[in-house]
Amino acid sequence: MLRKLSLIASLSLGMAYAQTPQTHTLTVNKVGNGTGSVISGPAGINCGGTCSANFTAGANVTLQSTPDRGSAFSEWRGDCASCGTNRNCTIIVDSNKSCIAEFVLIRSAPPISNPPPTAPNVDPAYTRTVDTLVGLVRLETSSQILSFRQSGITFSPPEGFVAPYGAIEFSLTTNTGYETVRLVFPRPIPAGSRLLKQVGGTLYDITSQADIRGSVVTFVVQDNSFMDTDLTPNVIRDPIVLLENTSPPAGGGGGGCSTGTGGGWWSLLAVALVRLFRKFRLRR
């Protein structure tokens, strides 16, 4: 009898062990000079405070990165490297995994030091275009253009913004130390858009230093400034990223009353005519 009970207990323990799902550990590490958080779905990671959790073996876990205000998400590394600059990354936890989320700081650009009273005017003779996925971008300046190219950005745009033109990088010569640069985009730039420069691991917001009108952006660049990535004298190389604002304008919204000239009066007149016609038919 005791032998039978022992055998039954052993079988029960074996079945319980077999039914216990195997788990693996997923760990998130945050790096970079910016800040942000990473959460997981299914729940478990809120990094923040909880940057490691166990998940059922073979589970699909989605990591969602959210940069803090003043930062942007740069990229995934480690076991999530294939997700690149996408803010969300889905990974199969078929073993212990470790993912690195990098956040970069967006700094306000310091003013240009000792700019000339009037920067050189743009000369139509010095122009060049680059083809992007959404149309041609034209560069106009007042000196010889050495190169003008488009490449992918190395960060994810902040919430409410897109970077349809990628990174626009130009290189030009200068004899004055300062040059006026004009970028002409293929469509009007939405209000609230921002202009960034990426230098090393930091983003600089130069929106306040640029003149944005319609589809044209004009600003001044300085030789060997903190944003000049080429320290060769008389050569300026700058990477530019235009972040288009995708948020609806304040006070907007679909439908509602028309406030255009005459539009509201025509609507009221049409309603009055319809009511008058109905009364006339009822009296007949």
Backbone as CSV, one residue per row, in Angstrom:
resi,resn,N_x,N_y,N_z,CA_x,CA_y,CA_z,C_x,C_y,C_z
1,MET,0.822,-1.203,0.000,0.000,0.000,0.000,0.863,1.263,0.000
2,LEU,1.858,1.259,0.878,2.760,2.409,0.923,3.499,2.600,-0.388
3,ARG,3.854,1.457,-1.026,4.560,1.538,-2.307,3.664,2.180,-3.361
4,LYS,2.358,1.813,-3.342,1.427,2.377,-4.323,1.262,3.878,-4.101
5,LEU,1.129,4.272,-2.821,0.983,5.697,-2.530,2.220,6.486,-2.953
6,SER,3.372,5.895,-2.732,4.617,6.557,-3.145,4.691,6.709,-4.650
7,LEU,4.252,5.662,-5.375,4.263,5.715,-6.840,3.304,6.778,-7.340
8,ILE,2.103,6.844,-6.724,1.116,7.845,-7.135,1.646,9.251,-6.879
9,ALA,2.297,9.461,-5.739,2.849,10.777,-5.416,3.942,11.172,-6.396
10,SER,4.763,10.208,-6.770,5.838,10.494,-7.731,5.267,10.879,-9.080
11,LEU,4.228,10.159,-9.522,3.596,10.473,-10.804,2.948,11.857,-10.775
12,SER,2.292,12.183,-9.650,1.647,13.492,-9.528,2.669,14.616,-9.600
13,LEU,3.796,14.431,-8.901,4.851,15.448,-8.955,5.431,15.584,-10.348
14,GLY,5.602,14.465,-11.032,6.132,14.491,-12.396,5.202,15.213,-13.339
15,MET,3.859,14.956,-13.209,2.896,15.632,-14.064,2.867,17.130,-13.780
16,ALA,2.936,17.488,-12.492,2.930,18.911,-12.135,4.153,19.612,-12.706
17,TYR,5.297,18.939,-12.654,6.525,19.518,-13.197,6.423,19.674,-14.713
18,ALA,5.831,18.650,-15.362,5.708,18.699,-16.820,4.774,19.806,-17.255
19,GLN,3.744,20.127,-16.407,2.783,21.136,-16.790,3.263,22.549,-16.461
20,THR,4.322,22.681,-15.671,4.845,23.999,-15.344,5.551,24.591,-16.564
21,PRO,5.059,25.729,-17.120,5.668,26.287,-18.331,7.082,26.788,-18.065
22,GLN,7.948,26.590,-19.030,9.313,27.077,-18.909,9.337,28.572,-19.206
23,THR,10.174,29.313,-18.528,10.270,30.758,-18.736,11.707,31.158,-19.032
24,HIS,11.826,32.341,-19.673,13.127,32.945,-19.925,13.068,34.406,-19.481
25,THR,14.229,34.980,-19.232,14.316,36.352,-18.728,14.612,37.326,-19.865
26,LEU,13.836,38.398,-19.926,14.078,39.491,-20.867,14.502,40.721,-20.069
27,THR,15.652,41.286,-20.443,16.209,42.427,-19.719,16.372,43.606,-20.659
28,VAL,16.036,44.795,-20.170,16.191,46.032,-20.941,17.191,46.937,-20.235
29,ASN,18.141,47.461,-20.979,19.084,48.458,-20.470,18.907,49.746,-21.264
30,LYS,18.882,50.880,-20.567,18.748,52.178,-21.216,20.091,52.907,-21.215
31,VAL,20.465,53.462,-22.366,21.732,54.181,-22.492,21.477,55.489,-23.235
32,GLY,22.529,56.302,-23.359,22.449,57.556,-24.102,22.345,58.753,-23.181
33,ASN,22.462,59.961,-23.773,22.396,61.184,-22.976,20.973,61.703,-22.831
34,GLY,19.995,61.002,-23.448,18.595,61.351,-23.268,17.934,60.418,-22.268
35,THR,16.646,60.653,-22.020,15.903,59.840,-21.064,14.587,59.381,-21.677
36,GLY,14.038,58.312,-21.116,12.770,57.775,-21.588,12.423,56.514,-20.830
37,SER,11.344,55.879,-21.229,10.896,54.660,-20.563,10.621,53.571,-21.595
38,VAL,10.608,52.325,-21.126,10.302,51.162,-21.965,9.327,50.284,-21.198
39,ILE,8.202,49.940,-21.843,7.247,49.019,-21.245,7.053,47.836,-22.177
40,SER,6.557,46.731,-21.624,6.387,45.514,-22.421,4.916,45.124,-22.512
41,GLY,4.609,44.421,-23.554,3.304,43.773,-23.709,3.545,42.361,-24.202
42,PRO,3.154,41.333,-23.402,2.453,41.353,-22.125,3.229,42.126,-21.051
43,ALA,2.481,42.530,-20.019,3.068,43.323,-18.941,4.160,42.545,-18.229
44,GLY,5.063,43.287,-17.633,6.162,42.685,-16.893,7.302,43.662,-16.746
45,ILE,7.617,44.360,-17.857,8.692,45.350,-17.846,8.088,46.742,-17.861
46,ASN,8.527,47.565,-16.936,8.163,48.975,-16.897,9.411,49.728,-16.448
47,CYS,10.227,50.058,-17.430,11.595,50.520,-17.181,11.715,52.004,-17.540
48,GLY,11.609,52.939,-16.627,11.271,52.937,-15.239,12.066,52.057,-14.304
49,GLY,11.273,51.537,-13.387,11.830,50.819,-12.272,12.089,49.358,-12.521
50,THR,11.218,48.687,-13.281,11.358,47.252,-13.514,11.875,47.016,-14.925
51,CYS,13.146,46.650,-15.035,13.783,46.513,-16.349,14.084,45.068,-16.711
52,SER,13.564,44.109,-15.936,13.785,42.700,-16.221,12.567,41.920,-15.768
53,ALA,12.156,40.920,-16.568,10.989,40.106,-16.206,11.095,38.766,-16.896
54,ASN,10.395,37.780,-16.338,10.336,36.440,-16.924,9.084,36.313,-17.781
55,PHE,9.256,35.678,-18.950,8.140,35.443,-19.865,8.146,33.986,-20.285
56,THR,6.965,33.482,-20.660,6.845,32.103,-21.111,7.760,31.867,-22.310
57,ALA,8.443,30.739,-22.315,9.367,30.418,-23.403,8.631,30.453,-24.737
58,GLY,9.199,31.157,-25.719,8.605,31.263,-27.048,7.599,32.375,-27.199
59,ALA,7.363,33.140,-26.133,6.375,34.220,-26.200,6.877,35.364,-27.065
60,ASN,5.946,36.020,-27.770,6.243,37.246,-28.498,6.024,38.420,-27.546
61,VAL,7.058,39.160,-27.268,6.978,40.294,-26.354,7.295,41.566,-27.141
62,THR,6.418,42.559,-27.033,6.636,43.842,-27.699,7.124,44.864,-26.689
63,LEU,8.254,45.456,-26.975,8.815,46.522,-26.146,8.494,47.863,-26.796
64,GLN,7.914,48.751,-26.014,7.543,50.077,-26.517,8.358,51.141,-25.800
65,SER,9.114,51.919,-26.576,9.939,52.983,-25.997,9.200,54.310,-26.099
66,THR,9.295,55.118,-25.044,8.678,56.441,-25.028,9.696,57.441,-24.505
67,PRO,10.208,58.324,-25.360,11.180,59.312,-24.876,10.505,60.364,-24.016
68,ASP,11.226,60.876,-23.035,10.734,61.993,-22.240,10.769,63.265,-23.083
69,ARG,10.047,64.267,-22.612,10.069,65.554,-23.302,11.505,66.084,-23.337
70,GLY,11.938,66.527,-24.511,13.298,67.007,-24.664,14.275,65.933,-25.083
71,SER,13.776,64.704,-25.304,14.618,63.602,-25.776,13.948,62.935,-26.977
72,ALA,14.704,62.105,-27.665,14.183,61.304,-28.773,14.739,59.900,-28.653
73,PHE,13.994,58.931,-29.155,14.502,57.560,-29.150,15.469,57.391,-30.306
74,SER,16.652,56.830,-30.024,17.683,56.691,-31.054,17.611,55.327,-31.740
75,GLU,17.853,54.234,-30.989,17.874,52.926,-31.629,17.876,51.816,-30.592
76,TRP,17.574,50.600,-31.109,17.695,49.371,-30.322,19.030,48.716,-30.620
77,ARG,19.607,48.112,-29.586,20.821,47.327,-29.784,20.684,46.020,-29.012
78,GLY,21.715,45.219,-29.021,21.652,43.919,-28.352,20.754,42.965,-29.126
79,ASP,19.914,42.205,-28.427,19.041,41.229,-29.081,17.900,41.885,-29.843
80,CYS,17.729,43.203,-29.693,16.696,43.933,-30.431,17.282,44.772,-31.569
81,ALA,18.542,44.542,-31.916,19.225,45.387,-32.900,18.517,45.423,-34.243
82,SER,17.830,44.330,-34.606,17.170,44.276,-35.920,16.025,45.277,-36.022
83,CYS,15.547,45.803,-34.899,14.440,46.764,-34.921,14.913,48.183,-35.222
84,GLY,16.216,48.419,-35.197,16.765,49.708,-35.606,16.215,50.878,-34.820
85,THR,15.714,51.900,-35.558,15.217,53.116,-34.921,13.723,53.066,-34.639
86,ASN,13.048,51.938,-34.929,11.622,51.828,-34.625,11.406,51.928,-33.115
87,ARG,10.421,52.689,-32.715,10.186,52.848,-31.278,9.640,51.573,-30.643
88,ASN,8.924,50.755,-31.400,8.405,49.487,-30.884,9.216,48.333,-31.453
89,CYS,9.457,47.326,-30.645,10.237,46.168,-31.088,9.614,44.900,-30.514
90,THR,9.319,43.939,-31.391,8.774,42.650,-30.955,9.871,41.597,-31.036
91,ILE,10.039,40.860,-29.939,11.103,39.869,-29.850,10.523,38.549,-29.348
92,ILE,11.054,37.435,-29.866,10.642,36.100,-29.412,11.565,35.691,-28.265
93,VAL,10.965,35.430,-27.113,11.756,35.073,-25.935,11.921,33.556,-25.906
94,ASP,12.805,33.053,-26.781,13.073,31.619,-26.828,14.326,31.247,-26.040
95,SER,14.927,32.254,-25.403,16.057,32.074,-24.484,16.171,33.370,-23.697
96,ASN,17.110,33.447,-22.792,17.312,34.714,-22.076,17.757,35.787,-23.076
97,LYS,17.091,36.952,-23.044,17.371,38.015,-24.009,17.730,39.308,-23.282
98,SER,18.551,40.122,-23.943,18.949,41.410,-23.402,18.871,42.461,-24.505
99,CYS,18.083,43.511,-24.283,17.898,44.569,-25.274,18.368,45.906,-24.709
100,ILE,18.960,46.717,-25.575,19.466,48.029,-25.181,18.665,49.093,-25.925
101,ALA,18.096,50.044,-25.176,17.345,51.159,-25.750,18.135,52.450,-25.542
102,GLU,18.455,53.132,-26.647,19.229,54.372,-26.545,18.328,55.579,-26.769
103,PHE,18.434,56.565,-25.878,17.716,57.824,-25.991,18.726,58.961,-26.142
104,VAL,18.413,59.918,-27.017,19.319,61.051,-27.242,18.626,62.338,-26.808
105,LEU,19.423,63.262,-26.343,18.924,64.539,-25.847,18.744,65.522,-26.999
106,ILE,17.665,66.288,-26.950,17.453,67.377,-27.913,17.750,68.684,-27.189
107,ARG,18.844,69.317,-27.566,19.257,70.556,-26.903,18.828,71.766,-27.725
108,SER,18.607,72.868,-27.051,18.410,74.138,-27.742,19.757,74.618,-28.252
109,ALA,19.828,74.952,-29.521,21.105,75.338,-30.104,21.543,76.699,-29.585
110,PRO,22.800,76.832,-29.171,23.297,78.150,-28.764,23.380,79.070,-29.981
111,PRO,23.313,80.376,-29.779,23.349,81.300,-30.915,24.697,81.263,-31.621
112,ILE,24.677,81.622,-32.886,25.918,81.704,-33.654,26.778,82.826,-33.082
113,SER,28.047,82.537,-32.877,28.935,83.531,-32.260,29.382,84.571,-33.280
114,ASN,29.234,85.835,-32.896,29.711,86.968,-33.712,29.285,86.884,-35.175
115,PRO,27.994,86.717,-35.440,27.588,86.654,-36.851,27.756,88.016,-37.520
116,PRO,27.986,88.042,-38.816,28.117,89.326,-39.514,26.784,90.064,-39.505
117,PRO,26.798,91.385,-39.628,25.537,92.140,-39.644,24.577,91.630,-40.717
118,THR,25.131,91.295,-41.867,24.318,90.743,-42.949,25.062,89.562,-43.544
119,ALA,24.468,88.395,-43.474,25.102,87.220,-44.061,25.050,87.333,-45.581
120,PRO,25.980,86.677,-46.286,25.983,86.742,-47.750,24.646,86.296,-48.331
121,ASN,24.213,86.989,-49.365,22.962,86.633,-50.021,23.116,85.329,-50.791
122,VAL,21.991,84.676,-51.009,21.997,83.455,-51.797,22.188,83.803,-53.268
123,ASP,23.082,83.090,-53.930,23.359,83.293,-55.348,22.735,82.148,-56.138
124,PRO,21.796,82.435,-57.048,21.141,81.357,-57.811,22.112,80.475,-58.596
125,ALA,23.345,80.966,-58.803,24.315,80.162,-59.546,24.778,78.958,-58.738
126,TYR,24.649,79.032,-57.416,25.103,77.939,-56.563,23.879,77.177,-56.029
127,THR,23.433,76.232,-56.811,22.286,75.414,-56.414,22.578,73.946,-56.725
128,ARG,21.903,73.083,-55.978,21.996,71.649,-56.235,20.745,70.994,-55.665
129,THR,20.324,69.892,-56.260,19.126,69.201,-55.786,19.474,67.775,-55.375
130,VAL,18.632,67.228,-54.493,18.750,65.837,-54.101,17.354,65.232,-54.143
131,ASP,17.267,63.999,-54.647,15.977,63.334,-54.786,15.678,62.524,-53.528
132,THR,14.531,62.779,-52.929,14.090,62.015,-51.761,12.844,61.217,-52.144
133,LEU,12.356,60.406,-51.222,11.178,59.579,-51.508,9.927,60.411,-51.731
134,VAL,9.923,61.649,-51.259,8.733,62.491,-51.404,9.001,63.714,-52.275
135,GLY,10.047,63.679,-53.093,10.293,64.763,-54.036,11.680,65.366,-53.915
136,LEU,11.962,66.324,-54.804,13.267,66.967,-54.857,13.394,68.049,-53.784
137,VAL,14.563,68.089,-53.146,14.912,69.168,-52.230,16.057,69.952,-52.874
138,ARG,15.916,71.281,-52.925,16.923,72.118,-53.584,17.715,72.900,-52.542
139,LEU,19.026,72.927,-52.712,19.931,73.692,-51.860,20.399,74.921,-52.628
140,GLU,20.279,76.105,-52.001,20.768,77.344,-52.589,21.672,78.030,-51.571
141,THR,22.808,78.529,-52.027,23.734,79.209,-51.130,24.498,80.265,-51.927
142,SER,25.611,80.745,-51.379,26.355,81.810,-52.056,27.799,81.400,-52.317
143,SER,28.090,80.102,-52.189,29.456,79.636,-52.425,29.413,78.257,-53.073
144,GLN,30.577,77.750,-53.397,30.654,76.469,-54.094,30.146,75.329,-53.207
145,ILE,29.254,74.518,-53.775,28.703,73.361,-53.063,29.577,72.151,-53.377
146,LEU,30.130,71.533,-52.347,30.992,70.371,-52.534,30.190,69.075,-52.615
147,SER,29.156,68.961,-51.795,28.326,67.756,-51.800,26.951,68.083,-51.235
148,PHE,25.971,67.303,-51.637,24.604,67.464,-51.148,23.935,66.107,-51.267
149,ARG,23.595,65.503,-50.123,23.062,64.151,-50.163,22.005,63.943,-49.094
150,GLN,21.228,62.895,-49.273,20.185,62.522,-48.324,20.478,61.136,-47.793
151,SER,20.225,60.933,-46.483,20.436,59.624,-45.875,19.359,59.403,-44.816
152,GLY,19.311,58.198,-44.266,18.338,57.904,-43.228,18.736,58.551,-41.912
153,ILE,17.742,58.874,-41.097,18.035,59.448,-39.793,18.391,58.343,-38.805
154,THR,19.101,58.702,-37.766,19.567,57.713,-36.788,18.813,57.838,-35.477
155,PHE,17.565,58.292,-35.551,16.718,58.359,-34.365,15.269,58.288,-34.823
156,SER,14.368,58.067,-33.876,12.938,58.049,-34.176,12.355,59.419,-33.865
157,PRO,11.605,60.032,-34.783,11.046,61.356,-34.506,10.172,61.347,-33.250
158,PRO,10.176,62.446,-32.496,9.304,62.525,-31.314,7.836,62.380,-31.700
159,GLU,6.997,62.071,-30.719,5.569,61.907,-30.948,4.989,63.157,-31.601
160,GLY,4.208,62.964,-32.671,3.586,64.091,-33.356,4.405,64.655,-34.500
161,PHE,5.543,64.023,-34.825,6.402,64.510,-35.898,6.825,63.353,-36.807
162,VAL,7.119,63.669,-38.061,7.690,62.715,-39.005,8.874,63.378,-39.695
163,ALA,9.762,62.563,-40.250,10.939,63.079,-40.966,10.918,62.515,-42.388
164,PRO,10.050,63.029,-43.256,9.875,62.432,-44.584,11.089,62.565,-45.495
165,TYR,11.956,63.537,-45.225,13.116,63.758,-46.095,14.393,63.123,-45.541
166,GLY,14.300,62.470,-44.390,15.483,61.882,-43.791,16.453,62.962,-43.349
167,ALA,17.730,62.636,-43.370,18.777,63.599,-43.020,19.325,64.216,-44.302
168,ILE,19.344,65.531,-44.364,19.883,66.270,-45.511,21.244,66.827,-45.099
169,GLU,22.290,66.375,-45.768,23.638,66.826,-45.412,24.277,67.548,-46.596
170,PHE,24.832,68.728,-46.326,25.504,69.489,-47.380,26.903,69.866,-46.918
171,SER,27.763,70.075,-47.884,29.128,70.526,-47.633,29.436,71.635,-48.633
172,LEU,29.965,72.742,-48.146,30.238,73.876,-49.032,31.481,74.628,-48.563
173,THR,32.017,75.448,-49.446,33.193,76.252,-49.113,32.755,77.631,-48.644
174,THR,33.641,78.308,-47.924,33.352,79.663,-47.475,34.649,80.451,-47.361
175,ASN,34.597,81.711,-47.744,35.740,82.611,-47.562,35.476,83.634,-46.469
176,THR,34.252,83.637,-45.949,33.859,84.644,-44.964,33.640,84.055,-43.576
177,GLY,33.554,82.724,-43.475,33.278,82.081,-42.199,31.805,81.887,-41.934
178,TYR,30.942,82.582,-42.703,29.497,82.469,-42.555,28.863,82.332,-43.938
179,GLU,27.821,81.531,-44.040,27.103,81.395,-45.298,25.603,81.291,-45.021
180,THR,24.833,81.927,-45.874,23.383,81.761,-45.823,23.002,80.540,-46.648
181,VAL,22.174,79.691,-46.088,21.736,78.468,-46.748,20.221,78.501,-46.871
182,ARG,19.743,78.140,-48.053,18.301,78.062,-48.280,17.964,76.668,-48.787
183,LEU,17.042,75.991,-48.096,16.556,74.688,-48.514,15.113,74.837,-48.982
184,VAL,14.854,74.398,-50.207,13.511,74.500,-50.784,12.935,73.083,-50.871
185,PHE,11.864,72.834,-50.123,11.251,71.516,-50.080,10.107,71.421,-51.084
186,PRO,9.702,70.206,-51.466,8.706,70.050,-52.541,7.269,70.347,-52.128
187,ARG,7.023,70.667,-50.851,5.653,70.958,-50.418,5.714,71.908,-49.230
188,PRO,4.621,72.607,-48.950,4.609,73.531,-47.812,4.918,72.816,-46.498
189,ILE,5.635,73.503,-45.636,6.026,72.942,-44.338,4.937,73.261,-43.319
190,PRO,4.368,72.257,-42.643,3.286,72.521,-41.684,3.739,73.410,-40.535
191,ALA,2.805,74.217,-40.045,3.097,75.047,-38.881,3.465,74.166,-37.694
192,GLY,4.401,74.626,-36.898,4.837,73.865,-35.740,5.926,72.855,-36.036
193,SER,6.420,72.824,-37.281,7.513,71.913,-37.625,8.815,72.403,-37.000
194,ARG,9.791,71.502,-36.919,11.056,71.829,-36.254,12.231,71.454,-37.136
195,LEU,13.325,72.190,-36.971,14.553,71.947,-37.723,15.644,71.535,-36.746
196,LEU,16.239,70.351,-36.981,17.259,69.823,-36.077,18.571,69.626,-36.815
197,LYS,19.658,69.663,-36.040,20.971,69.241,-36.510,21.449,68.142,-35.585
198,GLN,22.007,67.089,-36.165,22.544,65.997,-35.357,24.058,66.058,-35.386
199,VAL,24.637,66.263,-34.221,26.086,66.361,-34.094,26.526,65.344,-33.057
200,GLY,27.243,64.319,-33.496,27.633,63.256,-32.577,26.394,62.555,-32.055
201,GLY,26.307,62.402,-30.747,25.157,61.736,-30.148,24.101,62.687,-29.634
202,THR,24.147,63.959,-30.073,23.203,64.953,-29.562,22.465,65.621,-30.714
203,LEU,21.174,65.895,-30.483,20.369,66.646,-31.437,20.245,68.085,-30.955
204,TYR,20.367,69.032,-31.884,20.223,70.446,-31.568,19.023,71.005,-32.333
205,ASP,18.142,71.680,-31.607,16.970,72.301,-32.212,17.336,73.721,-32.631
206,ILE,17.377,73.990,-33.944,17.744,75.316,-34.443,16.543,76.028,-35.056
207,THR,15.340,75.585,-34.693,14.132,76.175,-35.274,14.099,77.685,-35.070
208,SER,14.483,78.138,-33.877,14.426,79.574,-33.570,15.438,80.379,-34.386
209,GLN,16.445,79.728,-34.942,17.463,80.416,-35.733,17.174,80.361,-37.222
210,ALA,16.090,79.701,-37.609,15.769,79.532,-39.024,14.512,80.318,-39.379
211,ASP,14.434,80.713,-40.631,13.243,81.379,-41.163,12.498,80.363,-42.028
212,ILE,11.322,79.933,-41.570,10.534,78.931,-42.285,9.313,79.608,-42.875
213,ARG,9.253,79.648,-44.199,8.131,80.278,-44.892,7.699,79.398,-46.062
214,GLY,6.446,78.962,-46.002,5.947,78.113,-47.076,6.723,76.815,-47.139
215,SER,7.438,76.611,-48.230,8.245,75.400,-48.398,9.743,75.699,-48.321
216,VAL,10.106,76.907,-47.840,11.502,77.350,-47.852,12.004,77.546,-46.421
217,VAL,13.215,77.019,-46.156,13.886,77.198,-44.872,15.206,77.924,-45.121
218,THR,15.427,79.036,-44.424,16.656,79.820,-44.584,17.335,79.973,-43.229
219,PHE,18.652,79.750,-43.199,19.402,79.906,-41.954,20.866,80.174,-42.290
220,VAL,21.646,80.567,-41.268,23.065,80.887,-41.439,23.898,79.784,-40.810
221,VAL,24.956,79.366,-41.504,25.891,78.380,-40.972,27.249,79.045,-40.778
222,GLN,28.021,78.538,-39.831,29.304,79.141,-39.457,30.408,78.111,-39.546
223,ASP,31.528,78.491,-40.100,32.673,77.597,-40.233,33.253,77.281,-38.865
224,ASN,33.522,75.977,-38.642,34.129,75.479,-37.402,33.322,75.826,-36.144
225,SER,32.018,75.954,-36.299,31.165,76.114,-35.124,30.911,74.740,-34.514
226,PHE,30.159,74.698,-33.398,29.897,73.409,-32.742,29.059,72.489,-33.627
227,MET,28.379,73.057,-34.634,27.538,72.243,-35.517,28.195,71.955,-36.863
228,ASP,29.409,72.415,-37.058,30.149,72.106,-38.278,30.907,70.799,-38.058
229,THR,30.528,69.764,-38.793,31.137,68.451,-38.566,32.415,68.254,-39.364
230,ASP,32.852,69.271,-40.093,34.121,69.219,-40.820,35.005,70.349,-40.296
231,LEU,36.089,70.001,-39.603,36.955,70.999,-38.994,37.977,71.574,-39.969
232,THR,37.903,71.189,-41.242,38.788,71.777,-42.251,38.457,73.261,-42.400
233,PRO,39.443,74.152,-42.328,39.162,75.579,-42.500,38.505,75.859,-43.843
234,ASN,37.523,76.759,-43.841,36.814,77.204,-45.041,35.933,76.123,-45.680
235,VAL,35.629,75.075,-44.906,34.694,74.044,-45.370,33.652,73.832,-44.271
236,ILE,32.380,73.913,-44.648,31.286,73.723,-43.693,30.486,72.484,-44.111
237,ARG,30.285,71.575,-43.166,29.461,70.390,-43.416,28.413,70.302,-42.307
238,ASP,27.157,70.321,-42.692,26.079,70.319,-41.704,25.021,69.272,-42.051
239,PRO,24.585,68.490,-41.062,23.462,67.572,-41.253,22.161,68.196,-40.728
240,ILE,21.123,68.220,-41.562,19.857,68.864,-41.230,18.727,67.836,-41.271
241,VAL,17.842,67.892,-40.286,16.651,67.035,-40.278,15.429,67.922,-40.073
242,LEU,14.520,67.896,-41.041,13.263,68.630,-40.910,12.205,67.700,-40.324
243,LEU,11.694,68.051,-39.144,10.622,67.293,-38.519,9.302,67.987,-38.828
244,GLU,8.476,67.339,-39.659,7.175,67.916,-39.989,6.173,67.624,-38.878
245,ASN,5.434,68.644,-38.480,4.418,68.512,-37.442,3.191,67.810,-38.024
246,THR,2.758,66.725,-37.379,1.579,65.995,-37.844,0.369,66.238,-36.959
247,SER,0.511,67.056,-35.910,-0.608,67.340,-35.016,-1.564,68.324,-35.692
248,PRO,-2.885,68.185,-35.441,-3.836,69.128,-36.045,-3.632,70.514,-35.483
249,PRO,-3.886,71.547,-36.271,-3.718,72.912,-35.770,-4.670,73.201,-34.633
250,ALA,-4.226,74.057,-33.707,-5.051,74.406,-32.553,-6.348,75.043,-33.016
251,GLY,-7.459,74.633,-32.401,-8.750,75.198,-32.758,-9.358,74.590,-33.988
252,GLY,-8.693,73.552,-34.551,-9.205,72.937,-35.760,-10.271,71.923,-35.442
253,GLY,-10.470,71.011,-36.366,-11.473,69.975,-36.164,-12.408,69.939,-37.340
254,GLY,-12.946,68.781,-37.585,-13.828,68.625,-38.732,-15.219,69.131,-38.426
255,GLY,-15.915,69.548,-39.486,-17.306,69.958,-39.353,-17.426,71.278,-38.634
256,GLY,-18.610,71.513,-38.035,-18.832,72.757,-37.316,-19.375,73.828,-38.231
257,CYS,-19.428,75.023,-37.718,-20.011,76.126,-38.472,-18.991,76.725,-39.420
258,SER,-19.483,77.189,-40.541,-18.613,77.861,-41.491,-18.446,79.305,-41.082
259,THR,-17.204,79.772,-41.064,-16.942,81.166,-40.734,-16.359,81.909,-41.915
260,GLY,-16.363,81.276,-43.083,-15.842,81.931,-44.268,-16.757,83.058,-44.707
261,THR,-16.234,83.977,-45.516,-16.993,85.134,-45.961,-18.202,84.694,-46.767
262,GLY,-19.363,85.034,-46.273,-20.585,84.743,-47.022,-21.086,83.343,-46.855
263,GLY,-20.255,82.380,-46.440,-20.675,80.992,-46.389,-21.822,80.776,-45.430
264,GLY,-21.744,81.357,-44.213,-22.780,81.175,-43.226,-24.099,81.806,-43.658
265,TRP,-24.034,82.995,-44.311,-25.257,83.663,-44.759,-25.970,82.855,-45.825
266,TRP,-25.225,82.253,-46.756,-25.862,81.442,-47.792,-26.562,80.242,-47.182
267,SER,-25.958,79.633,-46.151,-26.584,78.487,-45.495,-27.886,78.881,-44.823
268,LEU,-27.892,80.034,-44.106,-29.105,80.508,-43.456,-30.187,80.837,-44.463
269,LEU,-29.791,81.446,-45.574,-30.763,81.794,-46.607,-31.392,80.553,-47.215
270,ALA,-30.582,79.508,-47.441,-31.110,78.269,-48.008,-32.119,77.621,-47.064
271,VAL,-31.816,77.612,-45.761,-32.742,77.042,-44.777,-34.054,77.820,-44.762
272,ALA,-33.954,79.155,-44.792,-35.162,79.983,-44.776,-36.030,79.730,-46.005
273,LEU,-35.424,79.578,-47.184,-36.175,79.320,-48.406,-36.889,77.981,-48.351
274,VAL,-36.198,76.964,-47.801,-36.820,75.644,-47.687,-38.036,75.702,-46.779
275,ARG,-37.903,76.391,-45.632,-39.027,76.501,-44.705,-40.183,77.245,-45.334
276,LEU,-39.893,78.320,-46.072,-40.933,79.094,-46.732,-41.663,78.262,-47.773
277,PHE,-40.933,77.434,-48.518,-41.533,76.584,-49.541,-42.469,75.554,-48.910
278,ARG,-42.046,74.978,-47.751,-42.871,73.991,-47.064,-44.179,74.614,-46.572
279,LYS,-44.121,75.836,-45.990,-45.333,76.502,-45.524,-46.283,76.788,-46.680
280,PHE,-45.731,77.173,-47.827,-46.546,77.467,-48.996,-47.288,76.233,-49.476
281,ARG,-46.622,75.053,-49.481,-47.242,73.823,-49.917,-48.348,73.399,-48.947
282,LEU,-48.114,73.585,-47.614,-49.131,73.191,-46.638,-50.391,74.049,-46.770
283,ARG,-50.248,75.328,-47.071,-51.411,76.198,-47.206,-52.241,75.839,-48.429
284,ARG,-51.583,75.319,-49.466,-52.329,74.912,-50.668,-53.084,73.640,-50.391
